[in-house]
């Protein structure tokens, strides 16, 4: 299954709530991902621009989007972004396919 990496920020209200009543968000995220046909690989609190990072497997973009949109709908997340990730084996296959496709492609401004 494709791997999706999502990251984002907590709203101030969410941070205040979690400070008042700490909880393990990994359990809630795992349950949400499972309800959308996915599997949580990892949940992390991060430093810097993003407050959190999750890695999950989903059968397709529709399932991944459903999980991320459902999480964002609660109003505790902001600036959420999701990236599709490839394994090294998948990347090698993509580069191989790109090499074959590039042989028949003329770049702009070239003869």
C-alpha angles and dihedrals in degrees: 000000000000117000121230126195116201128184136172148130136282118235117245089250091055092050091050090050094049091048090052093045112017115205140171103257091186090076093052093046092048090053092048093049091049091051088057094049095262139112128229113232097178145344120203138180106222139192127230126036093344123058097196142018128197129188119200143163120231133173092237147341092277092059093044091048092049092055095046093044091049090052092047093048090070090073096235097102133067138175091024118178130177130202129191111232129204129208118236089259092051091047092052090052091048092051090048092052090046090053091054093046093047092060090068097039125093114208119227113274094018128111 
